[in-house]
Amino acid sequence: MAIVTIGTPFNIDLEFKIAVFGKRLAAWFIDIIVICIYYYLMLRFIYPVLNMGDGVSTTAGYTIIIIPVLLYQLLFELFLNGQTIGKKLLGIGVIDIEGKEPSWGQYLIRWILCLGNLFVYLIPYILWEAPLAMIFFMILYLPDFLSVVISGKSQRLGDFAAGTVVIDKKYRANISETIYQEIENQHYQPLFPQVMRLTDRDINGIRNLINIRRPGKDTEIYTQQVVDKIKKVLSIESEMYPVDFLEQLLRDYNYYTARK
């Protein structure tokens, strides 16, 4: 089982299981089925309505069939937190190599360098219009295929360029043991006196985590993991909601640092 270990600002190592090639392949097949359904609906019901002449039908064909298919991966990964429909059903998804949600720019780079996926997503159209062109697209797909098989983190060329990796989201990430130096707690603190055992880097990481602009399911899972580890290391028992707990830590930290 290939595992990627990602360090966090909290001196915590999070483990993510790399999505196996079989799951990625199955996700591609599901995406192909989705696209085939889209092709069928467009050609069966929409395209005939627009077939009012060669010029109009050709333009409409490229607009409502080819372009949405080419944008399929980019749009779904952007708005489904790194997942296409196939990835969603198989429980795999794209994350930043540092464990964060990828930025729009990273998704864009993956999409631009998705020569292999162009072949996958255009299979229905190729079979319909130009079956011999499949050989050309298979050649385009070969570098990505070899990259996924050979690379240690199963990254295709787009992943290398974007700094991303495809993980198995159904794998429950384990938090490895972290070494903290035991220090004496302060005699009186507002709520969590143990917060002063965190470093400035830890606190900055907490602040960045709270201020994530587009929180998603992955962010919620990661936040819960961070909170669980902080509670364990600092011996804190609290039933507060994860984000509220982190915000309380920030307030307590500011309270003490202001009195130094």
N, C-alpha and C positions, 0 to 999 in steps of 0.2 A: 504494500500500500504506500504510494508516494505521498509524502507529507511535506508541506512547506511551513516553516516556522518563521513567524513575523514578530519582531520586537515592537513594543509600544513605548510611549513616553513614561509608562509607569513601571519600568523594569519588569514587565510581564511579557512572556512569550506565548503568543496564540498560535495554535496549530490548525492548519486547514488541509483537508485532503484534496489532492489534485484529482480533478475529474478524469476518470479512466476513458481511454479512447472509445471503448464500446458505447458508453453513455453519450459521448459527444456525437458519435456516428448515428446513434438512435435519435438524438435530438435533431440532427440534420434531416433525417428521414421524415420526422414529424413536421418539420418546417416545410419540406417539399410537399407533403400532403396538404398542408394549409395553403401553400401557394398554388397547388393544382386546383384546389377548390376555388380559389380566387380567380384563376384563369378561366375556369369553367363558367363561373357566374358572370364574369365580364363578357366572355365570348358568346355566351348563350343568351344573355338578357340585355346587356348594355351596348356592346359593340354593334349589333344590328341596328339599333336605334340611331347610332351615329354614322352609319354607312350610307352617307348621302352623296358620295362621290369619292374618287380615288384620293384626292388631297385631304379631304376631311377625315376619311376613314384611317388613312395612314397616320395623320397627326394624332387622332384620337387614340389609336392603338398604342403609340409610344407614350402618350400622356397617361392614360388610365390603366395600362397593363404593365409596360416595361418599367417605367419610372418608379411606381410604388413598390414593385418587386425589388428593384435595386436598393431602395431605401428601407426595405423591410428590416434588415438587421440593425441598422443605425437607429431607427425610430423606436423599435421595440426595446433595444438595450438601454436607450436613454430613459424611457418612461416605465420600464419594468425592472428597474434596478439591476441592469446587466443581464437580462434574460430575454430571449425570444420565446415564442410559444413552446417550441420544442424543448428549450432549456428549462422553462418553467415546469413542464410536465415531468421532466427527468430529474428535477431537483439540482441542476447545476447552474452556475452563473459566473459572470466576470467580476473580479475585484482588482483593485490596485495591488501591485506587488508588495506594498507596505500595509495591506490589510484594510485600506480605506475604500470608500465608494469611488470608482473612477470619475474623472472630470469629463465634461463634454468634449474637451480636446482629445482626451485619451480614447473615448468612444469613436471620435471622428477619425483618428489615426488608424484604429483597428478596422474601421469600415473602408477607408481608402485603400488599405493594404489587404483587402479580402479577395484576392484574385480567385482563391479556391472557392469561396462562397458564391462568387459570381457564377461559377460553373454549377454549383448545387442549386441555386435559386432559379437559374435560367433553364434547367433541364426540361421542364414541360414545354417551354417555348422552342427550345432547340429541337426536341423530338418532333414537334409539330411543323416547324418551318424549315429547319436545316439540320437534319440528323448527322450529316458528316462533320458538322462543326463541333460535335462532341469530342472528337479527337483533339482538337485545338484546346478546348477548355480543360480536358483531362491533363494536358501538358502544363497548363497554367496552375492546376491544382497540385501537381506533384511536389513543388517546393514546400508548400504548406503541410502536405501530408508527411514528408520526410522530417520537417521541423518538429511536428507534434510527436512523431514516433521516437526521434533521436534525443531531443532536448530533455534535460532532467526534470523540468516542470511542465512538460507537454505543451510548450508554447509554440504557436505558429508565428510566422514572421511579423504579423500585425501586433501580436502580444509582446514580442521583443521590443518593437519600436515604441509601443504605447506604454510599456511598463506594466502590463496586466497579466493575469493568469486566470484560467478557468478552474473553479473549485467545485467540489461536491457539497452543496449547501445542506444536505441531509446529514452530513457528518457532524456530530457534536464536537466542536473544537475543545480541546483540552488545554487548560492553563497550567503551564509547568511551574514547578516550585521556584520561588524567587528568594534570594538571600537579602534580608534586611538586617541592619544592625539594630539591636535592641537598645532603646534609649528610654530614660525615665520620663514619665508623663508629667505635665505641669499639674500643680495642685488644684487649680480651678480654671475651668474653661467653659465657654458659653454652652456648647452641646457636645462637641466631639474634640476633646483636648488632644487626642492622638493625631490630629491633622498636622501638627507641627513636625511629625516624623516624615512627612512628605517633602520632597525637594521642590525648588522653584520650577524645575523641569516637569515634575509630576503635576503641579498645579496648573502650569501652562497647558499641559496636555488635557487636563480636565476642562479647562476653559474652552479649548478648541473643540472638544467633543460636544460640549453643550451647545456651542455656536454653529454646529453643522447646519448649513442652510437647507439642504434637501434630505432630511432624515428618512430612512427607509427601514425595511425589516432587518437588513444586515446591520444597520447602525444600532437598532434596538437590541439585537443579540449581542453585539460587541459592547454596548453600554452596560448591559446586565453582567457580562463577563468581567468587565473592569470593576464594577461595583462589588461583585462577589469577592474578587481578589483583594480589593482594598479592605473590605470588612474582615476578611480572614487574616490578612497581615496585621491590621491595626486592632484586631479583636473587638470589633464593633458589632453590636446587635441592633438592628434597626429594621422596621417594617416600612420605611419611607419608600415612595416610588423612586426608581433609580435616578431620574433626572433631578428630582427634588433633593435626594441625598447628596448628589454631586454639588448642587447649588448651595446646600447647607455647608458643605466642606469649604467651598470658596468663601462664604461669609465668615466662617470661623477663622479661616486662615488670614483673611484681611483684618479681622479683629485683633489677632495676636501680633501680626507684623506691624500694625499701626502703633502698638504699645511697646515696641522694642526700643 
